[in-house]
Amino acid sequence: MLKRDDIFNYVEKKYDVKPYYAWEKYPSYAVLRHDNDKWFGLIMNVQKEKLGIDGNDSVDVLDLKAPPDIIGSLRLSKDFLPAYHMNKEHWVSILLDGSVPTAQICELIDSSFDLTKMK
């Protein structure tokens, strides 16, 4: 199961990116960003009810940018949600509960990184 620390290790090794904690009010929210400050990922701990999921506890989610033509197919799975606090046409939230294979998450991270870098 891929956890937030595994994602941080992956992006640090592959892209030399460390998480950036932007909000004092939300100390567990971590932004993944390019050197130019453009975001390619955001990890948050969100109450399930805010995501439309049954339960009173919270869950880690990873927001990533994805091509609009694949977002619809990703969201056919219960493990991919409309992006929390991001543009829902271009971003998707992934539940980090072990239900999405590590390889798929890494591919989506790589895609988000490429989609958001300066051209």
A tleap script that builds the chain and sets N, CA, C and O, in Angstrom:
source leaprc.protein.ff14SB
mol = sequence {
  NMET LEU LYS ARG ASP ASP ILE PHE ASN TYR
  VAL GLU LYS LYS TYR ASP VAL LYS PRO TYR
  TYR ALA TRP GLU LYS TYR PRO SER TYR ALA
  VAL LEU ARG HIE ASP ASN ASP LYS TRP PHE
  GLY LEU ILE MET ASN VAL GLN LYS GLU LYS
  LEU GLY ILE ASP GLY ASN ASP SER VAL ASP
  VAL LEU ASP LEU LYS ALA PRO PRO ASP ILE
  ILE GLY SER LEU ARG LEU SER LYS ASP PHE
  LEU PRO ALA TYR HIE MET ASN LYS GLU HIE
  TRP VAL SER ILE LEU LEU ASP GLY SER VAL
  PRO THR ALA GLN ILE CYS GLU LEU ILE ASP
  SER SER PHE ASP LEU THR LYS MET CLYS
}
set mol.1.N position { 0.850 -1.181 0.000 }
set mol.1.CA position { 0.000 0.000 0.000 }
set mol.1.C position { 0.894 1.243 0.000 }
set mol.1.O position { 1.799 1.376 0.823 }
set mol.2.N position { 0.620 2.133 -0.930 }
set mol.2.CA position { 1.386 3.367 -1.061 }
set mol.2.C position { 0.858 4.410 -0.080 }
set mol.2.O position { -0.316 4.777 -0.121 }
set mol.3.N position { 1.724 4.874 0.787 }
set mol.3.CA position { 1.374 5.897 1.777 }
set mol.3.C position { 2.034 7.208 1.391 }
set mol.3.O position { 2.858 7.261 0.477 }
set mol.4.N position { 1.660 8.271 2.104 }
set mol.4.CA position { 2.198 9.596 1.788 }
set mol.4.C position { 3.726 9.613 1.813 }
set mol.4.O position { 4.339 10.233 0.944 }
set mol.5.N position { 4.357 8.947 2.785 }
set mol.5.CA position { 5.823 8.939 2.839 }
set mol.5.C position { 6.428 8.220 1.637 }
set mol.5.O position { 7.497 8.600 1.159 }
set mol.6.N position { 5.750 7.186 1.148 }
set mol.6.CA position { 6.224 6.489 -0.051 }
set mol.6.C position { 6.172 7.424 -1.265 }
set mol.6.O position { 7.072 7.412 -2.104 }
set mol.7.N position { 5.126 8.220 -1.347 }
set mol.7.CA position { 5.006 9.184 -2.445 }
set mol.7.C position { 6.096 10.238 -2.328 }
set mol.7.O position { 6.722 10.598 -3.325 }
set mol.8.N position { 6.326 10.736 -1.118 }
set mol.8.CA position { 7.380 11.719 -0.914 }
set mol.8.C position { 8.742 11.152 -1.326 }
set mol.8.O position { 9.533 11.842 -1.969 }
set mol.9.N position { 9.014 9.902 -0.959 }
set mol.9.CA position { 10.275 9.259 -1.342 }
set mol.9.C position { 10.373 9.104 -2.857 }
set mol.9.O position { 11.436 9.331 -3.436 }
set mol.10.N position { 9.286 8.725 -3.494 }
set mol.10.CA position { 9.266 8.540 -4.949 }
set mol.10.C position { 9.589 9.850 -5.675 }
set mol.10.O position { 10.455 9.877 -6.550 }
set mol.11.N position { 8.901 10.926 -5.315 }
set mol.11.CA position { 9.122 12.191 -6.035 }
set mol.11.C position { 10.489 12.795 -5.689 }
set mol.11.O position { 11.074 13.505 -6.506 }
set mol.12.N position { 10.990 12.522 -4.501 }
set mol.12.CA position { 12.319 13.032 -4.163 }
set mol.12.C position { 13.389 12.313 -4.978 }
set mol.12.O position { 14.299 12.948 -5.511 }
set mol.13.N position { 13.279 10.984 -5.074 }
set mol.13.CA position { 14.259 10.221 -5.846 }
set mol.13.C position { 14.177 10.537 -7.336 }
set mol.13.O position { 15.201 10.726 -7.992 }
set mol.14.N position { 12.971 10.593 -7.863 }
set mol.14.CA position { 12.806 10.750 -9.311 }
set mol.14.C position { 12.942 12.200 -9.771 }
set mol.14.O position { 13.509 12.454 -10.834 }
set mol.15.N position { 12.433 13.154 -8.990 }
set mol.15.CA position { 12.368 14.550 -9.442 }
set mol.15.C position { 13.102 15.541 -8.535 }
set mol.15.O position { 13.107 16.742 -8.802 }
set mol.16.N position { 13.715 15.040 -7.474 }
set mol.16.CA position { 14.377 15.905 -6.499 }
set mol.16.C position { 13.405 16.938 -5.925 }
set mol.16.O position { 13.743 18.112 -5.773 }
set mol.17.N position { 12.190 16.476 -5.610 }
set mol.17.CA position { 11.129 17.323 -5.060 }
set mol.17.C position { 10.820 16.869 -3.643 }
set mol.17.O position { 10.655 15.678 -3.376 }
set mol.18.N position { 10.746 17.831 -2.749 }
set mol.18.CA position { 10.344 17.556 -1.366 }
set mol.18.C position { 8.991 18.206 -1.122 }
set mol.18.O position { 8.675 19.224 -1.738 }
set mol.19.N position { 8.186 17.630 -0.229 }
set mol.19.CA position { 6.875 18.222 0.040 }
set mol.19.C position { 7.000 19.614 0.646 }
set mol.19.O position { 7.917 19.903 1.415 }
set mol.20.N position { 6.066 20.449 0.282 }
set mol.20.CA position { 6.014 21.813 0.805 }
set mol.20.C position { 4.719 21.952 1.594 }
set mol.20.O position { 3.636 21.689 1.071 }
set mol.21.N position { 4.828 22.364 2.842 }
set mol.21.CA position { 3.673 22.512 3.717 }
set mol.21.C position { 3.291 23.994 3.746 }
set mol.21.O position { 3.921 24.800 4.431 }
set mol.22.N position { 2.250 24.331 2.988 }
set mol.22.CA position { 1.916 25.727 2.716 }
set mol.22.C position { 0.981 26.364 3.742 }
set mol.22.O position { 0.929 27.589 3.843 }
set mol.23.N position { 0.247 25.561 4.499 }
set mol.23.CA position { -0.797 26.137 5.335 }
set mol.23.C position { -0.633 25.754 6.797 }
set mol.23.O position { -0.595 24.574 7.146 }
set mol.24.N position { -0.539 26.759 7.633 }
set mol.24.CA position { -0.455 26.542 9.070 }
set mol.24.C position { -1.736 25.881 9.586 }
set mol.24.O position { -1.698 25.039 10.484 }
set mol.25.N position { -2.870 26.278 9.002 }
set mol.25.CA position { -4.163 25.738 9.429 }
set mol.25.C position { -4.312 24.248 9.072 }
set mol.25.O position { -5.053 23.519 9.731 }
set mol.26.N position { -3.606 23.810 8.033 }
set mol.26.CA position { -3.665 22.412 7.584 }
set mol.26.C position { -2.245 21.847 7.523 }
set mol.26.O position { -1.690 21.688 6.436 }
set mol.27.N position { -1.659 21.547 8.666 }
set mol.27.CA position { -0.254 21.140 8.699 }
set mol.27.C position { 0.044 19.803 8.012 }
set mol.27.O position { 1.204 19.517 7.716 }
set mol.28.N position { -0.965 18.990 7.755 }
set mol.28.CA position { -0.707 17.709 7.085 }
set mol.28.C position { -0.854 17.805 5.564 }
set mol.28.O position { -0.552 16.842 4.859 }
set mol.29.N position { -1.309 18.945 5.050 }
set mol.29.CA position { -1.455 19.130 3.599 }
set mol.29.C position { -0.079 19.407 3.001 }
set mol.29.O position { 0.605 20.341 3.421 }
set mol.30.N position { 0.323 18.607 2.033 }
set mol.30.CA position { 1.648 18.743 1.428 }
set mol.30.C position { 1.526 18.952 -0.080 }
set mol.30.O position { 0.894 18.166 -0.785 }
set mol.31.N position { 2.144 20.028 -0.552 }
set mol.31.CA position { 2.153 20.354 -1.976 }
set mol.31.C position { 3.401 19.751 -2.610 }
set mol.31.O position { 4.492 19.805 -2.041 }
set mol.32.N position { 3.225 19.183 -3.785 }
set mol.32.CA position { 4.347 18.729 -4.601 }
set mol.32.C position { 4.436 19.698 -5.767 }
set mol.32.O position { 3.487 19.845 -6.537 }
set mol.33.N position { 5.583 20.359 -5.894 }
set mol.33.CA position { 5.663 21.414 -6.892 }
set mol.33.C position { 7.013 21.431 -7.597 }
set mol.33.O position { 8.021 20.934 -7.095 }
set mol.34.N position { 6.984 22.027 -8.783 }
set mol.34.CA position { 8.194 22.217 -9.582 }
set mol.34.C position { 9.019 23.358 -8.978 }
set mol.34.O position { 8.566 24.058 -8.072 }
set mol.35.N position { 10.232 23.530 -9.496 }
set mol.35.CA position { 11.090 24.644 -9.065 }
set mol.35.C position { 10.434 25.991 -9.314 }
set mol.35.O position { 10.714 26.960 -8.609 }
set mol.36.N position { 9.559 26.059 -10.319 }
set mol.36.CA position { 8.878 27.319 -10.641 }
set mol.36.C position { 7.616 27.528 -9.804 }
set mol.36.O position { 6.830 28.434 -10.081 }
set mol.37.N position { 7.425 26.704 -8.795 }
set mol.37.CA position { 6.293 26.744 -7.864 }
set mol.37.C position { 4.985 26.188 -8.430 }
set mol.37.O position { 3.985 26.161 -7.713 }
set mol.38.N position { 4.956 25.749 -9.676 }
set mol.38.CA position { 3.740 25.172 -10.247 }
set mol.38.C position { 3.512 23.788 -9.619 }
set mol.38.O position { 4.416 22.954 -9.568 }
set mol.39.N position { 2.302 23.575 -9.154 }
set mol.39.CA position { 1.968 22.322 -8.475 }
set mol.39.C position { 1.771 21.188 -9.466 }
set mol.39.O position { 1.265 21.386 -10.571 }
set mol.40.N position { 2.185 19.982 -9.047 }
set mol.40.CA position { 1.813 18.779 -9.803 }
set mol.40.C position { 1.127 17.766 -8.901 }
set mol.40.O position { 0.656 16.735 -9.380 }
set mol.41.N position { 1.063 18.041 -7.603 }
set mol.41.CA position { 0.374 17.149 -6.693 }
set mol.41.C position { 0.080 17.814 -5.359 }
set mol.41.O position { 0.720 18.790 -4.968 }
set mol.42.N position { -0.898 17.259 -4.682 }
set mol.42.CA position { -1.278 17.758 -3.363 }
set mol.42.C position { -1.791 16.573 -2.561 }
set mol.42.O position { -2.704 15.871 -2.994 }
set mol.43.N position { -1.205 16.354 -1.396 }
set mol.43.CA position { -1.670 15.295 -0.498 }
set mol.43.C position { -2.359 15.954 0.680 }
set mol.43.O position { -1.819 16.850 1.329 }
set mol.44.N position { -3.587 15.475 0.937 }
set mol.44.CA position { -4.390 16.029 2.025 }
set mol.44.C position { -4.996 14.899 2.842 }
set mol.44.O position { -5.170 13.784 2.351 }
set mol.45.N position { -5.307 15.195 4.073 }
set mol.45.CA position { -6.059 14.298 4.927 }
set mol.45.C position { -7.439 14.940 5.085 }
set mol.45.O position { -7.576 15.990 5.712 }
set mol.46.N position { -8.463 14.293 4.507 }
set mol.46.CA position { -9.783 14.902 4.382 }
set mol.46.C position { -10.839 14.011 5.042 }
set mol.46.O position { -10.771 12.784 4.966 }
set mol.47.N position { -11.804 14.645 5.682 }
set mol.47.CA position { -12.929 13.900 6.251 }
set mol.47.C position { -13.675 13.186 5.128 }
set mol.47.O position { -13.975 13.780 4.092 }
set mol.48.N position { -13.968 11.922 5.343 }
set mol.48.CA position { -14.641 11.130 4.313 }
set mol.48.C position { -15.951 11.763 3.868 }
set mol.48.O position { -16.277 11.744 2.681 }
set mol.49.N position { -16.705 12.324 4.810 }
set mol.49.CA position { -18.001 12.914 4.458 }
set mol.49.C position { -17.848 14.065 3.464 }
set mol.49.O position { -18.743 14.294 2.650 }
set mol.50.N position { -16.731 14.793 3.516 }
set mol.50.CA position { -16.494 15.888 2.566 }
set mol.50.C position { -16.216 15.369 1.161 }
set mol.50.O position { -16.367 16.095 0.178 }
set mol.51.N position { -15.807 14.100 1.077 }
set mol.51.CA position { -15.533 13.469 -0.211 }
set mol.51.C position { -16.732 12.689 -0.731 }
set mol.51.O position { -16.692 12.128 -1.826 }
set mol.52.N position { -17.801 12.657 0.063 }
set mol.52.CA position { -18.976 11.890 -0.327 }
set mol.52.C position { -18.843 10.407 -0.033 }
set mol.52.O position { -19.510 9.579 -0.653 }
set mol.53.N position { -17.973 10.073 0.921 }
set mol.53.CA position { -17.739 8.688 1.313 }
set mol.53.C position { -18.341 8.470 2.689 }
set mol.53.O position { -18.262 9.347 3.548 }
set mol.54.N position { -18.940 7.307 2.906 }
set mol.54.CA position { -19.495 6.988 4.215 }
set mol.54.C position { -18.390 6.889 5.257 }
set mol.54.O position { -17.323 6.333 4.998 }
set mol.55.N position { -18.655 7.427 6.421 }
set mol.55.CA position { -17.717 7.335 7.529 }
set mol.55.C position { -17.453 8.691 8.147 }
set mol.55.O position { -17.621 9.725 7.501 }
set mol.56.N position { -17.042 8.679 9.397 }
set mol.56.CA position { -16.760 9.913 10.128 }
set mol.56.C position { -15.263 10.190 10.258 }
set mol.56.O position { -14.866 11.257 10.726 }
set mol.57.N position { -14.437 9.235 9.846 }
set mol.57.CA position { -12.998 9.420 9.961 }
set mol.57.C position { -12.452 10.105 8.711 }
set mol.57.O position { -13.212 10.489 7.822 }
set mol.58.N position { -11.161 10.251 8.653 }
set mol.58.CA position { -10.547 10.925 7.508 }
set mol.58.C position { -9.678 9.940 6.734 }
set mol.58.O position { -9.363 8.847 7.206 }
set mol.59.N position { -9.302 10.366 5.532 }
set mol.59.CA position { -8.506 9.527 4.645 }
set mol.59.C position { -7.531 10.427 3.890 }
set mol.59.O position { -7.847 11.574 3.577 }
set mol.60.N position { -6.345 9.896 3.603 }
set mol.60.CA position { -5.401 10.628 2.772 }
set mol.60.C position { -5.828 10.514 1.316 }
set mol.60.O position { -6.228 9.446 0.853 }
set mol.61.N position { -5.737 11.631 0.605 }
set mol.61.CA position { -5.986 11.645 -0.833 }
set mol.61.C position { -4.835 12.362 -1.515 }
set mol.61.O position { -4.191 13.234 -0.933 }
set mol.62.N position { -4.591 11.977 -2.755 }
set mol.62.CA position { -3.578 12.614 -3.585 }
set mol.62.C position { -4.283 13.225 -4.783 }
set mol.62.O position { -4.917 12.515 -5.563 }
set mol.63.N position { -4.177 14.538 -4.932 }
set mol.63.CA position { -4.712 15.236 -6.100 }
set mol.63.C position { -3.612 15.328 -7.148 }
set mol.63.O position { -2.498 15.769 -6.866 }
set mol.64.N position { -3.947 14.901 -8.367 }
set mol.64.CA position { -3.009 14.968 -9.478 }
set mol.64.C position { -3.702 15.517 -10.713 }
set mol.64.O position { -4.904 15.330 -10.899 }
set mol.65.N position { -2.937 16.193 -11.551 }
set mol.65.CA position { -3.451 16.647 -12.837 }
set mol.65.C position { -3.396 15.460 -13.795 }
set mol.65.O position { -2.445 14.679 -13.785 }
set mol.66.N position { -4.430 15.341 -14.617 }
set mol.66.CA position { -4.490 14.249 -15.584 }
set mol.66.C position { -5.138 14.759 -16.864 }
set mol.66.O position { -5.893 15.731 -16.836 }
set mol.67.N position { -4.851 14.116 -17.965 }
set mol.67.CA position { -5.512 14.526 -19.205 }
set mol.67.C position { -7.028 14.369 -19.058 }
set mol.67.O position { -7.500 13.340 -18.574 }
set mol.68.N position { -7.786 15.378 -19.472 }
set mol.68.CA position { -9.246 15.305 -19.323 }
set mol.68.C position { -9.862 14.057 -19.952 }
set mol.68.O position { -10.892 13.572 -19.483 }
set mol.69.N position { -9.244 13.539 -21.004 }
set mol.69.CA position { -9.822 12.365 -21.669 }
set mol.69.C position { -9.691 11.078 -20.856 }
set mol.69.O position { -10.357 10.094 -21.180 }
set mol.70.N position { -8.857 11.048 -19.811 }
set mol.70.CA position { -8.794 9.833 -18.987 }
set mol.70.C position { -9.469 10.014 -17.623 }
set mol.70.O position { -9.722 9.033 -16.923 }
set mol.71.N position { -9.758 11.253 -17.247 }
set mol.71.CA position { -10.365 11.484 -15.933 }
set mol.71.C position { -11.706 10.758 -15.815 }
set mol.71.O position { -11.994 10.158 -14.780 }
set mol.72.N position { -12.511 10.806 -16.847 }
set mol.72.CA position { -13.810 10.121 -16.813 }
set mol.72.C position { -13.667 8.632 -16.579 }
set mol.72.O position { -14.414 8.054 -15.788 }
set mol.73.N position { -12.712 7.997 -17.259 }
set mol.73.CA position { -12.544 6.556 -17.073 }
set mol.73.C position { -11.959 6.241 -15.696 }
set mol.73.O position { -12.318 5.231 -15.089 }
set mol.74.N position { -11.065 7.093 -15.201 }
set mol.74.CA position { -10.542 6.870 -13.847 }
set mol.74.C position { -11.661 6.943 -12.818 }
set mol.74.O position { -11.713 6.147 -11.881 }
set mol.75.N position { -12.550 7.903 -13.004 }
set mol.75.CA position { -13.604 8.116 -12.018 }
set mol.75.C position { -14.689 7.043 -12.062 }
set mol.75.O position { -15.609 7.068 -11.244 }
set mol.76.N position { -14.598 6.111 -12.994 }
set mol.76.CA position { -15.512 4.968 -12.978 }
set mol.76.C position { -15.193 4.044 -11.805 }
set mol.76.O position { -16.033 3.250 -11.381 }
set mol.77.N position { -13.975 4.156 -11.289 }
set mol.77.CA position { -13.557 3.390 -10.118 }
set mol.77.C position { -13.886 4.186 -8.859 }
set mol.77.O position { -13.748 5.409 -8.841 }
set mol.78.N position { -14.316 3.504 -7.821 }
set mol.78.CA position { -14.659 4.168 -6.553 }
set mol.78.C position { -13.430 4.763 -5.858 }
set mol.78.O position { -13.565 5.542 -4.914 }
set mol.79.N position { -12.237 4.397 -6.325 }
set mol.79.CA position { -11.001 4.850 -5.699 }
set mol.79.C position { -10.498 6.176 -6.260 }
set mol.79.O position { -9.538 6.747 -5.744 }
set mol.80.N position { -11.141 6.661 -7.307 }
set mol.80.CA position { -10.819 7.949 -7.911 }
set mol.80.C position { -12.036 8.845 -7.767 }
set mol.80.O position { -13.154 8.460 -8.109 }
set mol.81.N position { -11.803 10.047 -7.256 }
set mol.81.CA position { -12.905 10.959 -6.956 }
set mol.81.C position { -12.724 12.272 -7.698 }
set mol.81.O position { -11.629 12.587 -8.165 }
set mol.82.N position { -13.813 13.042 -7.804 }
set mol.82.CA position { -13.645 14.404 -8.332 }
set mol.82.C position { -12.601 15.115 -7.470 }
set mol.82.O position { -12.598 14.973 -6.248 }
set mol.83.N position { -11.746 15.854 -8.091 }
set mol.83.CA position { -10.651 16.508 -7.372 }
set mol.83.C position { -11.184 17.376 -6.236 }
set mol.83.O position { -12.065 18.213 -6.432 }
set mol.84.N position { -10.633 17.157 -5.055 }
set mol.84.CA position { -11.015 17.938 -3.888 }
set mol.84.C position { -10.275 19.266 -3.940 }
set mol.84.O position { -9.045 19.297 -3.906 }
set mol.85.N position { -11.013 20.352 -4.021 }
set mol.85.CA position { -10.484 21.726 -4.058 }
set mol.85.C position { -9.619 22.041 -5.278 }
set mol.85.O position { -8.774 22.935 -5.228 }
set mol.86.N position { -9.827 21.314 -6.363 }
set mol.86.CA position { -9.083 21.585 -7.598 }
set mol.86.C position { -10.076 21.530 -8.762 }
set mol.86.O position { -11.221 21.110 -8.596 }
set mol.87.N position { -9.623 21.955 -9.926 }
set mol.87.CA position { -10.451 21.910 -11.132 }
set mol.87.C position { -10.773 20.453 -11.465 }
set mol.87.O position { -9.876 19.662 -11.758 }
set mol.88.N position { -12.043 20.113 -11.418 }
set mol.88.CA position { -12.468 18.725 -11.583 }
set mol.88.C position { -12.352 18.224 -13.021 }
set mol.88.O position { -12.422 17.019 -13.263 }
set mol.89.N position { -12.178 19.131 -13.969 }
set mol.89.CA position { -12.000 18.721 -15.367 }
set mol.89.C position { -10.556 18.279 -15.624 }
set mol.89.O position { -10.305 17.458 -16.507 }
set mol.90.N position { -9.618 18.817 -14.860 }
set mol.90.CA position { -8.205 18.557 -15.116 }
set mol.90.C position { -7.482 17.841 -13.981 }
set mol.90.O position { -6.336 17.422 -14.145 }
set mol.91.N position { -8.135 17.697 -12.840 }
set mol.91.CA position { -7.504 17.075 -11.681 }
set mol.91.C position { -8.401 15.971 -11.138 }
set mol.91.O position { -9.619 16.001 -11.319 }
set mol.92.N position { -7.789 15.001 -10.473 }
set mol.92.CA position { -8.502 13.881 -9.875 }
set mol.92.C position { -7.914 13.620 -8.487 }
set mol.92.O position { -6.722 13.832 -8.261 }
set mol.93.N position { -8.757 13.158 -7.561 }
set mol.93.CA position { -8.299 12.751 -6.227 }
set mol.93.C position { -8.228 11.231 -6.178 }
set mol.93.O position { -9.152 10.536 -6.601 }
set mol.94.N position { -7.126 10.736 -5.659 }
set mol.94.CA position { -6.913 9.293 -5.519 }
set mol.94.C position { -6.926 8.958 -4.035 }
set mol.94.O position { -6.205 9.572 -3.248 }
set mol.95.N position { -7.741 7.988 -3.657 }
set mol.95.CA position { -7.735 7.530 -2.266 }
set mol.95.C position { -6.452 6.757 -2.004 }
set mol.95.O position { -6.110 5.841 -2.752 }
set mol.96.N position { -5.749 7.120 -0.957 }
set mol.96.CA position { -4.519 6.424 -0.588 }
set mol.96.C position { -4.813 5.413 0.510 }
set mol.96.O position { -4.274 5.482 1.614 }
set mol.97.N position { -5.678 4.477 0.170 }
set mol.97.CA position { -6.090 3.457 1.134 }
set mol.97.C position { -5.636 2.055 0.726 }
set mol.97.O position { -6.070 1.064 1.312 }
set mol.98.N position { -4.769 1.975 -0.272 }
set mol.98.CA position { -4.258 0.695 -0.726 }
set mol.98.C position { -5.043 0.079 -1.860 }
set mol.98.O position { -4.675 -0.987 -2.353 }
set mol.99.N position { -6.122 0.726 -2.291 }
set mol.99.CA position { -6.967 0.147 -3.324 }
set mol.99.C position { -6.459 0.404 -4.740 }
set mol.99.O position { -6.824 -0.322 -5.664 }
set mol.100.N position { -5.628 1.421 -4.923 }
set mol.100.CA position { -5.068 1.722 -6.244 }
set mol.100.C position { -3.632 1.191 -6.279 }
set mol.100.O position { -2.834 1.496 -5.393 }
set mol.101.N position { -3.307 0.401 -7.299 }
set mol.101.CA position { -1.954 -0.167 -7.369 }
set mol.101.C position { -0.867 0.911 -7.393 }
set mol.101.O position { -1.031 1.971 -7.998 }
set mol.102.N position { 0.237 0.614 -6.725 }
set mol.102.CA position { 1.364 1.532 -6.656 }
set mol.102.C position { 1.827 1.966 -8.038 }
set mol.102.O position { 2.068 3.151 -8.267 }
set mol.103.N position { 1.951 1.024 -8.957 }
set mol.103.CA position { 2.430 1.345 -10.306 }
set mol.103.C position { 1.514 2.354 -10.989 }
set mol.103.O position { 1.995 3.251 -11.682 }
set mol.104.N position { 0.211 2.222 -10.805 }
set mol.104.CA position { -0.729 3.153 -11.425 }
set mol.104.C position { -0.586 4.552 -10.826 }
set mol.104.O position { -0.607 5.548 -11.550 }
set mol.105.N position { -0.443 4.622 -9.512 }
set mol.105.CA position { -0.257 5.931 -8.861 }
set mol.105.C position { 1.036 6.584 -9.359 }
set mol.105.O position { 1.051 7.780 -9.649 }
set mol.106.N position { 2.106 5.819 -9.459 }
set mol.106.CA position { 3.382 6.369 -9.931 }
set mol.106.C position { 3.266 6.858 -11.378 }
set mol.106.O position { 3.815 7.905 -11.719 }
set mol.107.N position { 2.569 6.121 -12.217 }
set mol.107.CA position { 2.349 6.560 -13.606 }
set mol.107.C position { 1.575 7.877 -13.639 }
set mol.107.O position { 1.889 8.767 -14.430 }
set mol.108.N position { 0.570 7.998 -12.783 }
set mol.108.CA position { -0.226 9.225 -12.738 }
set mol.108.C position { 0.575 10.398 -12.166 }
set mol.108.O position { 0.394 11.537 -12.596 }
set mol.109.N position { 1.453 10.130 -11.206 }
set mol.109.CA position { 2.344 11.177 -10.695 }
set mol.109.C position { 3.243 11.672 -11.827 }
set mol.109.O position { 3.409 12.876 -12.022 }
set mol.110.N position { 3.817 10.730 -12.565 }
set mol.110.CA position { 4.707 11.097 -13.674 }
set mol.110.C position { 3.961 11.917 -14.728 }
set mol.110.O position { 4.486 12.900 -15.250 }
set mol.111.N position { 2.753 11.506 -15.026 }
set mol.111.CA position { 1.940 12.232 -16.004 }
set mol.111.C position { 1.631 13.643 -15.504 }
set mol.111.O position { 1.732 14.607 -16.263 }
set mol.112.N position { 1.258 13.765 -14.242 }
set mol.112.CA position { 0.955 15.074 -13.662 }
set mol.112.C position { 2.192 15.964 -13.680 }
set mol.112.O position { 2.103 17.156 -13.974 }
set mol.113.N position { 3.339 15.385 -13.368 }
set mol.113.CA position { 4.587 16.144 -13.396 }
set mol.113.C position { 4.825 16.703 -14.804 }
set mol.113.O position { 5.149 17.879 -14.968 }
set mol.114.N position { 4.661 15.849 -15.810 }
set mol.114.CA position { 4.883 16.275 -17.194 }
set mol.114.C position { 3.855 17.307 -17.651 }
set mol.114.O position { 4.199 18.263 -18.346 }
set mol.115.N position { 2.600 17.119 -17.264 }
set mol.115.CA position { 1.538 18.039 -17.676 }
set mol.115.C position { 1.695 19.445 -17.089 }
set mol.115.O position { 1.207 20.420 -17.660 }
set mol.116.N position { 2.371 19.540 -15.957 }
set mol.116.CA position { 2.448 20.819 -15.253 }
set mol.116.C position { 3.796 21.522 -15.385 }
set mol.116.O position { 3.949 22.654 -14.925 }
set mol.117.N position { 4.766 20.870 -16.004 }
set mol.117.CA position { 6.068 21.545 -16.130 }
set mol.117.C position { 5.999 22.598 -17.235 }
set mol.117.O position { 5.170 22.534 -18.143 }
set mol.118.N position { 6.896 23.555 -17.120 }
set mol.118.CA position { 6.950 24.629 -18.111 }
set mol.118.C position { 7.361 24.054 -19.444 }
set mol.118.O position { 8.223 23.180 -19.524 }
set mol.119.N position { 6.738 24.552 -20.479 }
set mol.119.CA position { 7.048 24.055 -21.827 }
set mol.119.C position { 8.076 24.919 -22.492 }
set mol.119.O position { 8.460 24.655 -23.631 }
savepdb mol mol.pdb
quit
